[in-house]
C-alpha cells in the first residue's frame, strides 16, 4: 500500500478489525475463571478415575479449540469468497450466540442448574461454536489490517491485533475477578461462572454493529474484478497520485500464479505452519487458560489466584506495546529469536522452582518474565509474519492452513496440560514442574527454527513476498 495514507481512517478501520482480536482474547481467557466451576458442575459428579477425569476436564476446557480448528480451516476460503469484512460479520454472530448458549447450556434441554453432567454436551457444542468464531477472526482480523495498511507501518498495525487479543484477556481477567468477589465459592459455582461466560455477548454485539460501517479491502475487491470499487476504497485511504500505481501493483500480483497453493514452492507453506505450531508449543495457552490453577498450585487462594492472573495479563499487554513500537524498527526475526530465548530460560526456571517446591514470589517473577518474552515476540510478531510471508495469490489458502495448524497445536497443548499437571506419577518426581520443562525445550527449538528458516519481511510490500521464496532466496533475506 502507499506510504501516504490518510492515517486516521486506517487507524479507525484497524481499531474496528482488532475487536475480532479482542474477542479472541476474551474467549481465550474467560474460561480460566470458570475451570473449577465447570469441573464441579459437569465432571466431578461422574466419579471417573484420575486420568480419565483429568482428560475429560481438559477436553471440556479446551473444547472451543475444536471449533477454532474448523474456523481457521474455513476462514481463508470464507474470506476469499465472501470478503474479509463479511467473514468477520459471520464470526461476530457466532460470538453472540455462543456467549449466551455457553452461559445457559440447559436452555431447550432441561431446567437451568438442575441437569448436572447432562448439560455437558450442549455446553461443549456452544463452546465449539465460539471456537469457530475465534478461528475465523484469528485469520481475517490480521489479514484485513494487513490489506489496508501501508507497508511502513503494517507490522505495527497488525501487531495491534495481538494487543487487542491481550486487552481482551486483561479485561476478562478483571471481569472474572469482579464477578468472583460478588459471592461465595458456592455462588460462583452456581451462578458466577455463567455471568463470566455470558459477559462476552457485550463486546460481540458492539463488534457486529461496527463491522457494518467498514469497507472491504482493496485487494479482495481486485481479486474479484471490482477495480472501480477498489479504486474508491483506495481514494478514501490514500493519496490520489498514488492510487494508479497501487492498483497496478495489486493487479499484477493477483493475476500472477493465482490460485495454485504450491506456486511458490513447498517451503513457504512449511515455514508458515511451523511458525504457528511453535507459537503454541512454547506453552503460552497452558499459562493463559490455566493461570488460576497454576497459582493455586503455588498455594494461592481462589481470589488471590485470579488477582495474580490479572498481573500476568497486565504484563502481557505492557510488553505487547513494546513489540508494536519495535517490530518495524528492529525487525521480525530478531524479536522472535530474543523472545524465544527469554521464554526458554523462564520456563525452565518455573519448572525448577516447582520441582524444588520454592513457589513463592520468584515463581511469579519467572511467569511474568515468560509472558514478557512471549509478548514482545511470538505473540504479536508471529501474526505479523503469517499475514506477510505468503504471496498474495495463495495467501487465503496458505494462511488458513497455517492457522488451522496453530489451533491443532493449541488444542494439543491445552488438553494435555491438565493431564500432565494432574498426573500423580509425574508430580511425585517433578511436583507440577514437568510441563514447564517441556515448554522450555520447545522454546529453544523455536529460536533455532527462526534463525535457520524464517526470512525477514520488514519493509517489504505484500506484492514483494514472492521474491522471498523464489530461486536463490535465503532465510536471512
C-alpha beads as a LAMMPS data file, in Angstrom:
LAMMPS data file: protein, C-alpha beads

477 atoms
476 bonds

1 atom types
1 bond types

-500.0 500.0 xlo xhi
-500.0 500.0 ylo yhi
-500.0 500.0 zlo zhi

Masses

1 110.0

Atoms # bond

1 1 1 0.000 0.000 0.000
2 1 1 1.006 3.636 -0.379
3 1 1 3.182 5.307 2.210
4 1 1 0.929 8.415 2.195
5 1 1 -2.283 7.111 3.660
6 1 1 -4.933 9.025 5.452
7 1 1 -3.668 7.795 8.805
8 1 1 -6.813 8.489 10.776
9 1 1 -9.084 6.320 8.623
10 1 1 -6.567 3.466 8.616
11 1 1 -6.368 3.666 12.411
12 1 1 -10.173 3.639 12.728
13 1 1 -10.542 0.625 10.450
14 1 1 -7.698 -1.134 12.270
15 1 1 -9.368 -0.456 15.612
16 1 1 -12.641 -1.984 14.432
17 1 1 -10.918 -5.031 12.939
18 1 1 -8.958 -5.588 16.143
19 1 1 -12.201 -6.102 18.054
20 1 1 -12.071 -9.543 16.464
21 1 1 -8.750 -9.959 18.243
22 1 1 -10.231 -8.627 21.483
23 1 1 -12.972 -11.274 21.321
24 1 1 -10.322 -13.876 20.517
25 1 1 -8.519 -12.938 23.738
26 1 1 -11.710 -12.570 25.745
27 1 1 -12.818 -16.083 24.860
28 1 1 -9.327 -17.496 25.435
29 1 1 -9.203 -16.167 28.980
30 1 1 -12.837 -16.202 30.147
31 1 1 -12.739 -19.964 30.639
32 1 1 -9.839 -19.633 33.111
33 1 1 -12.171 -18.203 35.750
34 1 1 -14.708 -20.999 35.288
35 1 1 -12.428 -24.068 35.314
36 1 1 -13.265 -25.140 38.883
37 1 1 -16.973 -24.466 38.415
38 1 1 -17.107 -26.492 35.206
39 1 1 -15.373 -29.399 36.946
40 1 1 -17.750 -29.252 39.909
41 1 1 -20.908 -28.983 37.795
42 1 1 -20.117 -31.242 34.865
43 1 1 -17.123 -33.509 35.540
44 1 1 -16.774 -34.391 39.222
45 1 1 -20.286 -35.914 39.591
46 1 1 -19.259 -38.619 37.083
47 1 1 -16.746 -40.045 39.623
48 1 1 -14.211 -41.031 36.956
49 1 1 -10.665 -42.406 37.536
50 1 1 -7.906 -39.789 37.799
51 1 1 -6.539 -39.892 34.252
52 1 1 -9.972 -40.087 32.627
53 1 1 -11.304 -37.308 34.837
54 1 1 -8.376 -35.023 34.008
55 1 1 -8.699 -35.852 30.326
56 1 1 -12.434 -35.046 30.267
57 1 1 -11.825 -31.837 32.207
58 1 1 -9.045 -30.825 29.815
59 1 1 -11.250 -31.675 26.828
60 1 1 -14.117 -29.582 28.193
61 1 1 -11.940 -26.556 28.916
62 1 1 -10.234 -26.788 25.527
63 1 1 -13.316 -27.843 23.522
64 1 1 -13.580 -24.423 21.890
65 1 1 -10.318 -25.229 20.137
66 1 1 -12.050 -27.867 18.021
67 1 1 -14.156 -25.019 16.698
68 1 1 -11.033 -22.904 16.263
69 1 1 -9.562 -25.607 14.031
70 1 1 -12.741 -25.620 11.952
71 1 1 -12.919 -21.829 11.826
72 1 1 -9.261 -21.465 10.982
73 1 1 -9.592 -24.092 8.241
74 1 1 -12.540 -22.430 6.505
75 1 1 -11.653 -18.796 7.176
76 1 1 -9.372 -18.477 4.149
77 1 1 -11.991 -19.811 1.741
78 1 1 -14.714 -17.819 3.505
79 1 1 -12.687 -14.629 3.283
80 1 1 -11.704 -15.232 -0.334
81 1 1 -15.257 -15.906 -1.467
82 1 1 -17.405 -13.568 0.625
83 1 1 -14.877 -10.953 1.696
84 1 1 -12.733 -10.210 4.720
85 1 1 -15.408 -7.984 6.254
86 1 1 -18.324 -10.363 5.715
87 1 1 -16.306 -13.205 7.186
88 1 1 -15.782 -11.127 10.323
89 1 1 -19.524 -10.360 10.450
90 1 1 -20.230 -14.104 10.496
91 1 1 -17.688 -14.565 13.292
92 1 1 -19.361 -11.822 15.344
93 1 1 -22.745 -13.552 15.057
94 1 1 -21.173 -16.791 16.313
95 1 1 -19.630 -14.934 19.279
96 1 1 -23.032 -13.601 20.347
97 1 1 -24.779 -16.962 20.002
98 1 1 -22.103 -18.916 21.829
99 1 1 -21.766 -16.469 24.723
100 1 1 -25.448 -16.802 25.575
101 1 1 -25.532 -20.548 24.933
102 1 1 -22.441 -21.452 26.978
103 1 1 -23.746 -19.420 29.926
104 1 1 -27.137 -21.178 29.756
105 1 1 -26.467 -24.561 28.108
106 1 1 -29.566 -26.124 29.652
107 1 1 -31.996 -23.899 27.702
108 1 1 -34.091 -26.093 25.435
109 1 1 -32.849 -29.274 27.115
110 1 1 -33.872 -29.021 30.765
111 1 1 -34.078 -26.866 33.884
112 1 1 -31.238 -24.410 34.382
113 1 1 -28.962 -25.561 37.180
114 1 1 -30.515 -28.996 37.567
115 1 1 -29.155 -31.014 34.628
116 1 1 -25.692 -31.589 36.070
117 1 1 -23.370 -33.592 33.773
118 1 1 -26.191 -33.952 31.199
119 1 1 -25.632 -30.282 30.298
120 1 1 -22.033 -31.040 29.347
121 1 1 -22.845 -31.916 25.725
122 1 1 -24.727 -28.665 24.870
123 1 1 -22.090 -26.690 26.797
124 1 1 -19.312 -28.193 24.700
125 1 1 -21.309 -27.563 21.496
126 1 1 -21.700 -23.867 22.312
127 1 1 -18.004 -23.634 23.150
128 1 1 -17.191 -25.187 19.777
129 1 1 -19.427 -22.617 18.051
130 1 1 -17.497 -19.877 19.834
131 1 1 -14.271 -21.511 18.703
132 1 1 -15.385 -21.355 15.073
133 1 1 -15.821 -17.600 15.503
134 1 1 -12.394 -17.296 17.132
135 1 1 -10.775 -19.324 14.334
136 1 1 -12.315 -17.107 11.661
137 1 1 -11.411 -13.881 13.458
138 1 1 -7.864 -15.090 14.181
139 1 1 -7.214 -15.220 10.444
140 1 1 -9.387 -12.472 8.999
141 1 1 -8.727 -9.687 11.523
142 1 1 -4.933 -9.502 10.902
143 1 1 -5.487 -10.162 7.190
144 1 1 -7.938 -7.270 6.924
145 1 1 -5.472 -4.962 8.673
146 1 1 -2.536 -6.119 6.526
147 1 1 -4.505 -5.414 3.348
148 1 1 -5.449 -1.834 4.258
149 1 1 -2.184 -0.791 5.962
150 1 1 0.803 0.994 4.393
151 1 1 3.927 -1.178 4.392
152 1 1 5.878 1.295 6.546
153 1 1 3.515 0.760 9.481
154 1 1 1.968 -2.601 8.590
155 1 1 3.930 -4.515 11.237
156 1 1 2.855 -2.059 13.916
157 1 1 -0.792 -2.073 12.856
158 1 1 -1.037 -5.860 12.555
159 1 1 0.629 -6.100 15.982
160 1 1 -2.266 -4.029 17.312
161 1 1 -4.429 -7.084 16.726
162 1 1 -2.263 -9.011 19.174
163 1 1 -2.519 -6.110 21.629
164 1 1 -6.297 -6.338 21.256
165 1 1 -6.114 -10.082 21.990
166 1 1 -4.166 -9.319 25.154
167 1 1 -6.505 -6.487 26.143
168 1 1 -9.406 -8.890 25.746
169 1 1 -7.647 -11.192 28.196
170 1 1 -6.900 -8.388 30.640
171 1 1 -10.476 -7.130 30.517
172 1 1 -11.959 -10.547 31.169
173 1 1 -9.455 -11.246 33.964
174 1 1 -10.850 -8.158 35.694
175 1 1 -14.408 -9.206 34.847
176 1 1 -13.851 -12.705 36.268
177 1 1 -12.205 -11.316 39.393
178 1 1 -15.010 -8.782 39.924
179 1 1 -17.686 -11.453 39.473
180 1 1 -15.896 -13.823 41.871
181 1 1 -15.940 -11.111 44.543
182 1 1 -19.739 -10.831 44.390
183 1 1 -20.420 -14.011 46.337
184 1 1 -19.130 -17.147 47.999
185 1 1 -17.453 -20.141 46.355
186 1 1 -20.865 -21.836 46.245
187 1 1 -22.412 -18.825 44.473
188 1 1 -19.520 -18.759 41.992
189 1 1 -20.067 -22.421 41.127
190 1 1 -23.830 -21.936 40.793
191 1 1 -24.178 -18.505 39.146
192 1 1 -20.880 -16.641 38.827
193 1 1 -19.374 -18.836 36.108
194 1 1 -22.464 -18.238 33.947
195 1 1 -22.031 -14.473 34.243
196 1 1 -18.378 -14.835 33.239
197 1 1 -19.152 -16.751 30.044
198 1 1 -22.238 -14.678 29.182
199 1 1 -20.372 -11.379 29.508
200 1 1 -18.739 -11.998 26.100
201 1 1 -22.030 -11.117 24.396
202 1 1 -21.498 -7.403 25.139
203 1 1 -18.274 -6.821 23.122
204 1 1 -19.565 -9.247 20.461
205 1 1 -22.666 -7.122 19.800
206 1 1 -20.511 -3.972 19.617
207 1 1 -18.174 -5.669 17.127
208 1 1 -21.101 -6.766 14.957
209 1 1 -22.529 -3.246 14.834
210 1 1 -19.225 -1.545 13.956
211 1 1 -18.450 -4.023 11.171
212 1 1 -21.464 -2.697 9.289
213 1 1 -19.578 0.581 8.793
214 1 1 -16.268 -0.689 7.324
215 1 1 -15.388 -1.187 3.623
216 1 1 -13.973 -4.316 2.009
217 1 1 -10.206 -4.387 1.403
218 1 1 -8.902 -3.156 -1.983
219 1 1 -7.009 -6.399 -2.586
220 1 1 -10.104 -8.552 -2.151
221 1 1 -12.074 -6.271 -4.450
222 1 1 -9.343 -6.536 -7.081
223 1 1 -9.269 -10.327 -6.712
224 1 1 -12.943 -10.321 -7.699
225 1 1 -12.618 -7.949 -10.626
226 1 1 -14.167 -4.979 -8.848
227 1 1 -11.491 -2.485 -9.795
228 1 1 -13.753 0.550 -9.577
229 1 1 -14.764 -0.341 -6.012
230 1 1 -11.132 -0.970 -5.098
231 1 1 -10.207 2.415 -6.572
232 1 1 -12.922 4.046 -4.454
233 1 1 -11.625 2.453 -1.245
234 1 1 -8.058 3.455 -2.086
235 1 1 -9.267 7.008 -2.671
236 1 1 -10.618 7.038 0.871
237 1 1 -7.412 5.524 2.251
238 1 1 -4.667 7.266 0.318
239 1 1 -3.249 9.969 -1.858
240 1 1 -4.886 10.324 -5.275
241 1 1 -1.495 10.476 -7.010
242 1 1 -0.501 7.028 -5.696
243 1 1 -3.671 5.098 -6.445
244 1 1 -2.917 4.101 -10.031
245 1 1 0.449 2.670 -9.044
246 1 1 -1.077 0.742 -6.143
247 1 1 -3.864 -0.634 -8.347
248 1 1 -1.332 -1.750 -10.968
249 1 1 0.789 -3.474 -8.309
250 1 1 -2.195 -5.320 -6.866
251 1 1 -3.472 -6.252 -10.342
252 1 1 -0.121 -7.796 -11.247
253 1 1 0.109 -9.798 -8.019
254 1 1 -3.441 -11.112 -8.328
255 1 1 -3.017 -12.161 -11.945
256 1 1 0.291 -13.949 -11.434
257 1 1 0.119 -17.644 -10.490
258 1 1 -3.296 -17.115 -8.994
259 1 1 -4.897 -19.928 -7.066
260 1 1 -2.189 -22.652 -7.056
261 1 1 -1.122 -23.407 -3.485
262 1 1 2.378 -24.632 -4.399
263 1 1 3.033 -21.893 -6.976
264 1 1 5.858 -20.611 -4.790
265 1 1 7.098 -23.971 -3.573
266 1 1 6.529 -26.141 -0.535
267 1 1 8.913 -24.358 1.823
268 1 1 6.756 -21.271 2.368
269 1 1 3.842 -23.478 3.469
270 1 1 6.039 -25.449 5.892
271 1 1 7.528 -22.264 7.362
272 1 1 4.069 -20.809 7.936
273 1 1 2.849 -23.995 9.592
274 1 1 5.885 -24.245 11.872
275 1 1 5.622 -20.606 12.968
276 1 1 2.046 -21.391 14.016
277 1 1 2.903 -24.672 15.730
278 1 1 5.864 -23.299 17.678
279 1 1 3.763 -20.334 18.822
280 1 1 1.696 -22.885 20.747
281 1 1 4.351 -25.437 21.719
282 1 1 6.152 -22.794 23.777
283 1 1 3.210 -23.210 26.178
284 1 1 1.528 -19.819 26.170
285 1 1 -2.036 -21.078 26.325
286 1 1 -1.256 -23.535 29.082
287 1 1 -0.362 -20.415 31.076
288 1 1 -3.286 -18.291 29.881
289 1 1 -6.008 -20.954 30.145
290 1 1 -4.833 -22.393 33.435
291 1 1 -3.194 -19.409 35.158
292 1 1 -5.515 -19.548 38.206
293 1 1 -4.842 -23.305 38.542
294 1 1 -1.105 -22.687 38.263
295 1 1 -1.222 -20.065 41.009
296 1 1 -3.360 -22.355 43.177
297 1 1 -0.639 -24.977 42.761
298 1 1 1.683 -22.313 44.160
299 1 1 -0.538 -22.085 47.236
300 1 1 -2.779 -19.118 46.361
301 1 1 -6.474 -18.863 47.286
302 1 1 -9.114 -18.503 44.542
303 1 1 -9.332 -14.691 44.860
304 1 1 -5.550 -14.344 45.094
305 1 1 -5.050 -16.644 42.087
306 1 1 -7.423 -14.538 39.970
307 1 1 -5.641 -11.360 41.124
308 1 1 -2.225 -12.778 40.193
309 1 1 -3.722 -13.725 36.827
310 1 1 -4.506 -10.038 36.326
311 1 1 -0.819 -9.270 36.940
312 1 1 0.037 -11.721 34.137
313 1 1 -2.490 -10.057 31.832
314 1 1 -1.173 -6.549 32.520
315 1 1 2.398 -7.713 31.863
316 1 1 1.231 -9.292 28.610
317 1 1 -0.400 -6.068 27.448
318 1 1 2.535 -3.876 28.501
319 1 1 5.182 -5.879 26.663
320 1 1 2.974 -6.286 23.598
321 1 1 3.119 -2.488 23.357
322 1 1 6.904 -2.794 23.294
323 1 1 6.610 -5.135 20.313
324 1 1 4.294 -2.730 18.488
325 1 1 6.894 0.049 18.678
326 1 1 9.882 -2.145 17.795
327 1 1 8.662 -4.606 15.161
328 1 1 9.073 -2.105 12.313
329 1 1 12.446 -0.916 13.655
330 1 1 14.269 -3.990 14.908
331 1 1 12.551 -6.407 12.542
332 1 1 10.530 -9.582 12.896
333 1 1 13.315 -12.154 13.038
334 1 1 15.476 -10.680 15.850
335 1 1 12.435 -10.216 18.090
336 1 1 11.328 -13.818 17.563
337 1 1 14.767 -15.190 18.498
338 1 1 15.216 -12.940 21.536
339 1 1 11.720 -13.689 22.794
340 1 1 12.161 -17.446 22.431
341 1 1 15.396 -17.300 24.435
342 1 1 13.674 -15.395 27.260
343 1 1 10.809 -17.892 27.278
344 1 1 13.165 -20.875 27.362
345 1 1 15.020 -19.604 30.426
346 1 1 11.799 -18.575 32.201
347 1 1 10.016 -21.887 31.647
348 1 1 12.980 -23.926 32.841
349 1 1 13.212 -21.736 35.943
350 1 1 9.464 -22.191 36.617
351 1 1 9.811 -25.964 36.290
352 1 1 12.826 -25.955 38.617
353 1 1 11.032 -23.837 41.237
354 1 1 8.048 -26.203 41.204
355 1 1 10.410 -29.162 41.404
356 1 1 12.187 -27.674 44.438
357 1 1 8.864 -26.555 45.977
358 1 1 10.047 -22.945 46.058
359 1 1 6.910 -21.450 44.504
360 1 1 6.807 -18.035 46.091
361 1 1 7.451 -14.587 44.629
362 1 1 10.282 -15.954 42.485
363 1 1 7.852 -18.169 40.570
364 1 1 5.524 -15.223 39.881
365 1 1 8.506 -13.195 38.620
366 1 1 9.505 -16.064 36.327
367 1 1 5.949 -16.285 34.960
368 1 1 5.912 -12.547 34.256
369 1 1 9.322 -12.828 32.542
370 1 1 7.968 -15.626 30.359
371 1 1 4.902 -13.558 29.454
372 1 1 7.177 -10.607 28.632
373 1 1 9.274 -12.769 26.320
374 1 1 6.180 -14.037 24.518
375 1 1 4.528 -10.637 24.325
376 1 1 7.478 -8.934 22.623
377 1 1 7.901 -11.725 20.104
378 1 1 5.858 -14.831 19.383
379 1 1 2.577 -13.232 20.429
380 1 1 2.297 -10.314 18.003
381 1 1 5.218 -10.948 15.642
382 1 1 4.126 -14.474 14.666
383 1 1 0.840 -12.999 13.440
384 1 1 2.690 -10.250 11.579
385 1 1 4.806 -12.875 9.806
386 1 1 1.788 -15.011 8.966
387 1 1 -0.003 -12.002 7.498
388 1 1 3.101 -11.106 5.448
389 1 1 5.071 -14.132 4.270
390 1 1 2.539 -15.706 1.935
391 1 1 2.444 -14.256 -1.603
392 1 1 -0.897 -12.649 -2.473
393 1 1 -2.144 -15.317 -4.932
394 1 1 -2.002 -18.078 -2.281
395 1 1 -2.485 -16.006 0.874
396 1 1 -6.037 -17.079 1.717
397 1 1 -5.482 -20.833 1.400
398 1 1 -1.954 -20.864 2.838
399 1 1 -2.909 -18.702 5.808
400 1 1 -5.901 -20.935 6.518
401 1 1 -3.621 -23.997 6.617
402 1 1 -1.175 -22.251 8.969
403 1 1 -3.930 -21.006 11.274
404 1 1 -5.591 -24.434 11.376
405 1 1 -2.224 -25.947 12.321
406 1 1 -1.918 -23.356 15.076
407 1 1 -5.264 -24.294 16.557
408 1 1 -4.480 -28.013 16.370
409 1 1 -1.258 -27.360 18.302
410 1 1 -3.181 -25.147 20.740
411 1 1 -5.653 -27.964 21.321
412 1 1 -2.841 -30.431 21.950
413 1 1 -1.127 -28.160 24.483
414 1 1 -4.336 -27.113 26.256
415 1 1 -5.777 -30.602 26.504
416 1 1 -2.581 -32.322 27.623
417 1 1 -1.594 -29.701 30.209
418 1 1 -4.358 -30.792 32.587
419 1 1 -3.281 -34.418 32.136
420 1 1 0.412 -33.648 32.704
421 1 1 -0.192 -31.263 35.590
422 1 1 -2.605 -33.650 37.325
423 1 1 -0.611 -36.840 36.867
424 1 1 0.367 -38.174 40.279
425 1 1 3.390 -40.106 38.937
426 1 1 4.886 -37.051 37.213
427 1 1 4.119 -34.870 40.230
428 1 1 5.900 -37.326 42.521
429 1 1 9.083 -36.626 40.521
430 1 1 8.585 -33.017 39.311
431 1 1 5.897 -31.509 41.632
432 1 1 3.893 -29.896 38.783
433 1 1 7.105 -28.847 37.014
434 1 1 7.269 -31.354 34.131
435 1 1 5.123 -29.431 31.625
436 1 1 7.200 -26.271 32.080
437 1 1 10.438 -28.105 31.324
438 1 1 8.843 -29.338 28.094
439 1 1 7.748 -25.835 27.059
440 1 1 11.243 -24.515 27.766
441 1 1 12.776 -27.079 25.396
442 1 1 10.211 -26.151 22.716
443 1 1 11.215 -22.501 23.095
444 1 1 14.834 -23.387 22.337
445 1 1 13.776 -25.273 19.204
446 1 1 11.588 -22.333 18.160
447 1 1 14.550 -19.949 18.286
448 1 1 16.693 -22.303 16.224
449 1 1 13.933 -22.721 13.638
450 1 1 13.515 -18.963 13.161
451 1 1 17.269 -18.446 12.875
452 1 1 17.586 -21.088 10.189
453 1 1 14.420 -20.927 8.108
454 1 1 12.365 -17.749 8.602
455 1 1 13.048 -14.755 6.303
456 1 1 12.941 -11.127 7.395
457 1 1 9.877 -9.363 5.959
458 1 1 10.357 -5.875 7.400
459 1 1 9.851 -3.118 4.830
460 1 1 8.650 -5.353 2.005
461 1 1 5.318 -4.832 0.259
462 1 1 2.836 -7.681 0.216
463 1 1 3.403 -7.931 -3.532
464 1 1 7.153 -8.445 -2.979
465 1 1 6.732 -11.503 -0.742
466 1 1 7.023 -13.961 -3.633
467 1 1 10.642 -12.844 -4.099
468 1 1 11.448 -14.299 -0.669
469 1 1 10.582 -17.767 -1.939
470 1 1 11.973 -17.634 -5.464
471 1 1 15.152 -19.362 -6.690
472 1 1 18.165 -18.447 -4.580
473 1 1 16.119 -16.902 -1.748
474 1 1 17.713 -17.265 1.703
475 1 1 16.205 -17.416 5.182
476 1 1 18.149 -14.389 6.273
477 1 1 16.911 -12.207 3.436

Bonds

1 1 1 2
2 1 2 3
3 1 3 4
4 1 4 5
5 1 5 6
6 1 6 7
7 1 7 8
8 1 8 9
9 1 9 10
10 1 10 11
11 1 11 12
12 1 12 13
13 1 13 14
14 1 14 15
15 1 15 16
16 1 16 17
17 1 17 18
18 1 18 19
19 1 19 20
20 1 20 21
21 1 21 22
22 1 22 23
23 1 23 24
24 1 24 25
25 1 25 26
26 1 26 27
27 1 27 28
28 1 28 29
29 1 29 30
30 1 30 31
31 1 31 32
32 1 32 33
33 1 33 34
34 1 34 35
35 1 35 36
36 1 36 37
37 1 37 38
38 1 38 39
39 1 39 40
40 1 40 41
41 1 41 42
42 1 42 43
43 1 43 44
44 1 44 45
45 1 45 46
46 1 46 47
47 1 47 48
48 1 48 49
49 1 49 50
50 1 50 51
51 1 51 52
52 1 52 53
53 1 53 54
54 1 54 55
55 1 55 56
56 1 56 57
57 1 57 58
58 1 58 59
59 1 59 60
60 1 60 61
61 1 61 62
62 1 62 63
63 1 63 64
64 1 64 65
65 1 65 66
66 1 66 67
67 1 67 68
68 1 68 69
69 1 69 70
70 1 70 71
71 1 71 72
72 1 72 73
73 1 73 74
74 1 74 75
75 1 75 76
76 1 76 77
77 1 77 78
78 1 78 79
79 1 79 80
80 1 80 81
81 1 81 82
82 1 82 83
83 1 83 84
84 1 84 85
85 1 85 86
86 1 86 87
87 1 87 88
88 1 88 89
89 1 89 90
90 1 90 91
91 1 91 92
92 1 92 93
93 1 93 94
94 1 94 95
95 1 95 96
96 1 96 97
97 1 97 98
98 1 98 99
99 1 99 100
100 1 100 101
101 1 101 102
102 1 102 103
103 1 103 104
104 1 104 105
105 1 105 106
106 1 106 107
107 1 107 108
108 1 108 109
109 1 109 110
110 1 110 111
111 1 111 112
112 1 112 113
113 1 113 114
114 1 114 115
115 1 115 116
116 1 116 117
117 1 117 118
118 1 118 119
119 1 119 120
120 1 120 121
121 1 121 122
122 1 122 123
123 1 123 124
124 1 124 125
125 1 125 126
126 1 126 127
127 1 127 128
128 1 128 129
129 1 129 130
130 1 130 131
131 1 131 132
132 1 132 133
133 1 133 134
134 1 134 135
135 1 135 136
136 1 136 137
137 1 137 138
138 1 138 139
139 1 139 140
140 1 140 141
141 1 141 142
142 1 142 143
143 1 143 144
144 1 144 145
145 1 145 146
146 1 146 147
147 1 147 148
148 1 148 149
149 1 149 150
150 1 150 151
151 1 151 152
152 1 152 153
153 1 153 154
154 1 154 155
155 1 155 156
156 1 156 157
157 1 157 158
158 1 158 159
159 1 159 160
160 1 160 161
161 1 161 162
162 1 162 163
163 1 163 164
164 1 164 165
165 1 165 166
166 1 166 167
167 1 167 168
168 1 168 169
169 1 169 170
170 1 170 171
171 1 171 172
172 1 172 173
173 1 173 174
174 1 174 175
175 1 175 176
176 1 176 177
177 1 177 178
178 1 178 179
179 1 179 180
180 1 180 181
181 1 181 182
182 1 182 183
183 1 183 184
184 1 184 185
185 1 185 186
186 1 186 187
187 1 187 188
188 1 188 189
189 1 189 190
190 1 190 191
191 1 191 192
192 1 192 193
193 1 193 194
194 1 194 195
195 1 195 196
196 1 196 197
197 1 197 198
198 1 198 199
199 1 199 200
200 1 200 201
201 1 201 202
202 1 202 203
203 1 203 204
204 1 204 205
205 1 205 206
206 1 206 207
207 1 207 208
208 1 208 209
209 1 209 210
210 1 210 211
211 1 211 212
212 1 212 213
213 1 213 214
214 1 214 215
215 1 215 216
216 1 216 217
217 1 217 218
218 1 218 219
219 1 219 220
220 1 220 221
221 1 221 222
222 1 222 223
223 1 223 224
224 1 224 225
225 1 225 226
226 1 226 227
227 1 227 228
228 1 228 229
229 1 229 230
230 1 230 231
231 1 231 232
232 1 232 233
233 1 233 234
234 1 234 235
235 1 235 236
236 1 236 237
237 1 237 238
238 1 238 239
239 1 239 240
240 1 240 241
241 1 241 242
242 1 242 243
243 1 243 244
244 1 244 245
245 1 245 246
246 1 246 247
247 1 247 248
248 1 248 249
249 1 249 250
250 1 250 251
251 1 251 252
252 1 252 253
253 1 253 254
254 1 254 255
255 1 255 256
256 1 256 257
257 1 257 258
258 1 258 259
259 1 259 260
260 1 260 261
261 1 261 262
262 1 262 263
263 1 263 264
264 1 264 265
265 1 265 266
266 1 266 267
267 1 267 268
268 1 268 269
269 1 269 270
270 1 270 271
271 1 271 272
272 1 272 273
273 1 273 274
274 1 274 275
275 1 275 276
276 1 276 277
277 1 277 278
278 1 278 279
279 1 279 280
280 1 280 281
281 1 281 282
282 1 282 283
283 1 283 284
284 1 284 285
285 1 285 286
286 1 286 287
287 1 287 288
288 1 288 289
289 1 289 290
290 1 290 291
291 1 291 292
292 1 292 293
293 1 293 294
294 1 294 295
295 1 295 296
296 1 296 297
297 1 297 298
298 1 298 299
299 1 299 300
300 1 300 301
301 1 301 302
302 1 302 303
303 1 303 304
304 1 304 305
305 1 305 306
306 1 306 307
307 1 307 308
308 1 308 309
309 1 309 310
310 1 310 311
311 1 311 312
312 1 312 313
313 1 313 314
314 1 314 315
315 1 315 316
316 1 316 317
317 1 317 318
318 1 318 319
319 1 319 320
320 1 320 321
321 1 321 322
322 1 322 323
323 1 323 324
324 1 324 325
325 1 325 326
326 1 326 327
327 1 327 328
328 1 328 329
329 1 329 330
330 1 330 331
331 1 331 332
332 1 332 333
333 1 333 334
334 1 334 335
335 1 335 336
336 1 336 337
337 1 337 338
338 1 338 339
339 1 339 340
340 1 340 341
341 1 341 342
342 1 342 343
343 1 343 344
344 1 344 345
345 1 345 346
346 1 346 347
347 1 347 348
348 1 348 349
349 1 349 350
350 1 350 351
351 1 351 352
352 1 352 353
353 1 353 354
354 1 354 355
355 1 355 356
356 1 356 357
357 1 357 358
358 1 358 359
359 1 359 360
360 1 360 361
361 1 361 362
362 1 362 363
363 1 363 364
364 1 364 365
365 1 365 366
366 1 366 367
367 1 367 368
368 1 368 369
369 1 369 370
370 1 370 371
371 1 371 372
372 1 372 373
373 1 373 374
374 1 374 375
375 1 375 376
376 1 376 377
377 1 377 378
378 1 378 379
379 1 379 380
380 1 380 381
381 1 381 382
382 1 382 383
383 1 383 384
384 1 384 385
385 1 385 386
386 1 386 387
387 1 387 388
388 1 388 389
389 1 389 390
390 1 390 391
391 1 391 392
392 1 392 393
393 1 393 394
394 1 394 395
395 1 395 396
396 1 396 397
397 1 397 398
398 1 398 399
399 1 399 400
400 1 400 401
401 1 401 402
402 1 402 403
403 1 403 404
404 1 404 405
405 1 405 406
406 1 406 407
407 1 407 408
408 1 408 409
409 1 409 410
410 1 410 411
411 1 411 412
412 1 412 413
413 1 413 414
414 1 414 415
415 1 415 416
416 1 416 417
417 1 417 418
418 1 418 419
419 1 419 420
420 1 420 421
421 1 421 422
422 1 422 423
423 1 423 424
424 1 424 425
425 1 425 426
426 1 426 427
427 1 427 428
428 1 428 429
429 1 429 430
430 1 430 431
431 1 431 432
432 1 432 433
433 1 433 434
434 1 434 435
435 1 435 436
436 1 436 437
437 1 437 438
438 1 438 439
439 1 439 440
440 1 440 441
441 1 441 442
442 1 442 443
443 1 443 444
444 1 444 445
445 1 445 446
446 1 446 447
447 1 447 448
448 1 448 449
449 1 449 450
450 1 450 451
451 1 451 452
452 1 452 453
453 1 453 454
454 1 454 455
455 1 455 456
456 1 456 457
457 1 457 458
458 1 458 459
459 1 459 460
460 1 460 461
461 1 461 462
462 1 462 463
463 1 463 464
464 1 464 465
465 1 465 466
466 1 466 467
467 1 467 468
468 1 468 469
469 1 469 470
470 1 470 471
471 1 471 472
472 1 472 473
473 1 473 474
474 1 474 475
475 1 475 476
476 1 476 477
